[in-house]
């Protein structure tokens, strides 16, 4: 099994994207504009020598999957797999606050009552990768 995958949380305007290695964890993660998805995935395929892309199965997943399946790579076929995205945004918000705890007066307000100051789509992508690896172990 390939140890490095690209995970995508597709959206109409923006996508979360992450490169995750099974043992090393997150190698990179970011939020990108949807129009940049194919070009960025092509670059990540070249940079990280992977041919596996996992995509969340909800909003815009069909369009993203169809688009990514058009990418041609020389060394092996691109494998595009859907992963269950149920409750991943809630999990991503929790993870965001663990990695970026509130400071100052905001630390007195429960994080469940706060909204992260930036999109968490990249955290969703990481969670999708982890779900993919967990399913492959079973």
Secondary structure, 3 states (H helix, E strand, C coil): CCCEEEEEECCCCEEEEEEEECCCEEEEEEEEEHHHHHHHHHHHHHHHCCCEEEEECCCCHHHHHHHHCCCCCCCCCCEEEEECCCCHHHHHHHHHHHHCCCCHHHHHCCHHHCCCCCCCHHHHHHHHHHHHHHHHHC
